[in-house]
Amino acid sequence: MRSFIPVLALAATVLSPSLLAQDNDRDGFEPFVEQPGLLEFSGVLCARPVQAADALARGLDQAQARDLRDEALSHLLTFEVNTYVDATDEFLITLGPGTRENDAARALMATGAFEYVEPDWICYPVACPNDSQFNSQWHHQTNIMESCAGWDLETGDPSVVIAICDTGVLTSHEDLQLHREEGFHAPSNTWENSGGDIGPIASHGTMTTGSACGNGNNGIGISGVGWNLGHRMMRVTDDSGGGASLSNLTLAARTGAEVGDRVSSVSYSGVQSGSVESTGAYIRSLGSLLIWAAGNSNQNMSGNRDDSVIVVGATSSNDTRSSFSNFGPFVDFMAPGSAILTTNSGNSSDYASVSGTSFSCPITAGMCGMIWSADPSLTPQQVEDLLRASCDDLGSVGVDDEYGYGRVNLRKAMEDALRPVTIEVLSTLPSFLDPAGGDELEFQVSPGTSVPSPGTGEFWMSTGSGFFPAPIVQLSPNHYLATFPAAPCGSTVQFYVGAQDTGGTTYYEPSLAPAVTWSAVAQIPVAVADDDCEVASGWTTGVAGDTATTGAWERGNPIGTAAQPEDDHSPSGVQCYFTGQGSNGGSLGENDVDNGTTTLVSPSYDLTGLNDPTVSYWRWYSNSSGASPGGDTFTIEVSNNGGGSWSTVEVVGPTADSAGGWIQHSFLVSSILSPTANVQLRFMASDLGSGSIVEAAIDDLSITDESCSDCGISNFCAAGNNSTGTFAKTGWNGTSSILSNDLELTCFDLPTGENGLFIQSPDTDTILVGNGLLCLGNSTLGFFIRHGVVNSGPAGAVTYALDNTAPPIPQAQVAAGETWYFQFWFRDNAAGGAGFNFSDGLSVTFCP
């Protein structure tokens, strides 16, 4: 694997005149503007090359994506690169004398090889000190955050740690003595125990720490929202004015998450930087959250609140937006931020009342820590969803640009996280439902902090026109069985369940319903193809143009490592496709993907005549090990013209789903391209030079179609033994789809060399005939439909292809939704007696 960092470290410090000569703005370059005391130039730029996934989304192929990255690196060679950030693939470049930030950023962006190039801003704390003292903390009161009611449910788990990225902390403060973790000094990249200074260079960090985690229930001072949580100071500056480089802020936030802190809190300006978003995405990939202050400029912040960073504005004691607080579509939440009583760094018993989104931010960070204390199993997105659902809605109804999702409420968040009653679904949640109705969902309600009230179970569903109560019965106290009614074929059915406690409060599962629900499609899946990779079935390992020097795709039983699976995904069997087999006891990177791309191509599938086929496969991908984890991607594409052209299905990584583990992905073929008679998939694992250990695997590919009727194939009826000592058994190949017309009837364990034929009827019966049992009846037609004669040959087995376009007689024509029965009649002279016998029966319900 290639690493470019040693080369870049030797780059010259002068800016290339040829690069600066490119005066064309790419997509309209907007110059950066300093705001003294808020955002100031530092003489350093932060540059992130276009990521492989984005390059592929633009329509570039793997080789072009690699060339584009190489182009970006070649331009960076004209600067002094002082830092490379592996986690976010960012380069910090120092500008030479006389070179302006806007000139260099404009020139680099004009190449088209960078996602962003922006100043490594000097950022400042976003606080407005207020000298007047308050004898209470208004934000904890019952008309605001209802903190006491929340603390009755949960006071916080000390193992859940908040990383406060700020100006240092007064470690001797009386209200910050409990649960303090080792601190970190970002300017020197040094931990406290190794000499890193985390003392207060300014008071701001002591104030934000108290807002999040000031010790409670100790008879002195104040209480932070998470007063029993762990807290860690990540000091970001040595400037007594509090100014810190954006790169030190993101370093502190990343480092906290990397050591397991669940929340990183940053009460500084600079939140709209691209680097902050990249850092937030990285932190989420580690299972943590990044919270950032919105700022105090009373500005409408454009952007998308559905990003990777939680941005928090401020409210006042009258529950309206603080006059200084930023707002707009970039802001997620509001939290108290005016006149917040908190710890101060003057002495060990010093307190101050302060205002700013600087304090809304750690209050929200503490809220996230409290939610994780209540339920450590939650994902970062689930924690954010709980915050959203538990907010008090201020301003316009629903999400708005004045208050975002609303103002945080500790009591509601704790109730949602702790589940006062537990609702456990006992059935497997369906992915598909019979459009005719009748599918069932069983659930049990158990006490948590409250007692469930028997007979209050609820079952709600919607097919797109609003939720309505659906049938439900109580099997025993607090044990329910819900039944799905009929739904329009093809519709998406949303559903959730609920029950009340003895106090009359209703709780739901999923807990955020109806905002978050389960869903299923009102169609019945029909198997078209199913490949568990246990035998070779037409896959291609390696294609022309592959460049990887090791780690080529192969099929076999993988030898597990920290990056490669030990077992395939199939419940039975051991085979799958994977990248490069190492040796037992070999090193982690012994045969992983190196120096390029390796490609796996599926067989061709005929998907014509189907309703709306879905392709599903299980994938394994790991790039989280090695010198530069999180730097590569795994690309899956689909073609409908035999590989003449390809369309992207998904790009896995560079951080999401990239730590191994079998993960299923499904997609509707029609959502990407038209199904044809020649559909193929290809799987491309790459090491494009970032230095990560890359391993990938594929198993259990299936293709299903949907029908509006319950179609399928199954055996029925017993059969008597024949001269082989056992009974003849029917089976099938293909599907019961009329349009596919690919159904083959089979029968095995027959006497060798004997003639026989399949018979067909819409009726069943049980009649002793010959040496066996006739399982078909003739009440509808008055006769049995006979198919062509076949011979069992030396193998004692037959195969017979049904042709729906040319039935043996007109009465044998089948239609979608009809069920027909088949049985094999055969000669058995060696058995004596009547000299003939029957197989078991086969029931076939035909699909469109």
Secondary structure, 3 states (H helix, E strand, C coil): CCCCHHHHHCCCCCCCHHHHCCCCCCCCCCCCCCECCCEECCCEEEEEECCHHHHHHCCCCHHHHHHHHHHHHHHHCCCEEEEEECCCCEEEEECCCCCCHHHHHHHHHHCCCEEEEEECCEECECCEEECCCCCCCHHHCCCCCCHHHHHHHCCCCCCCEEEEEECCCCCCCCCCCCCEEEEEEHHHCEEHHHCCCCCCCCCHHHHHHHHHHCCCCCCCCCCCCCCCCEEEEEECCCCCCCCEEHHHHHHHHHHHHHCCCCEEEECECCCCCHHHHHHHHHHHHCCCEEEEECCCCCCECCCCCCCCCEEEEEECCCCCECCCCCECCCCCEEEECCCEEEECCCCCCCEEEEECHHHHHHHHHHHHHHHHHHCCCCCHHHHHHHHHHHCECCCCCCCECCCECCECCHHHHHHHHHCCEEEEECCCCCCECCCCCCCEEEEEEEECCCCECCCCCEEEEECCCCCEECCEEEEECCEEEEECCCCCCCCEEEEEEEEEECCCCEEEECCCCCCCCEEEECCEEEEEEEECCCCCCCCEECCCCCCCCECCEEEECCCCCCCCCCCCCCCCCCCEEEECCCCCCCCCCCCCEECEEEEEECCCECCCCCCCCEEEEEEEEEEEEECCCCCCCEEEEEECCCCCCCEEEEEECCCCCCECCCEEEEEEHHHCCCCCCCEEEEEEEEECCCCEEEEEEEEEEEEEEEECCCCEEEEECCCCCCCCCCCCEEEEECCCECCCCCCEEEEECCCCCCEEEEEEECEEEEEEECCEEEEEECCCCCCCEECCCEECCCCCCEEEECCCCCCCCHHHCCCCCCEEEEEEEEECHHHCCCCEEEEEEEEEECEC
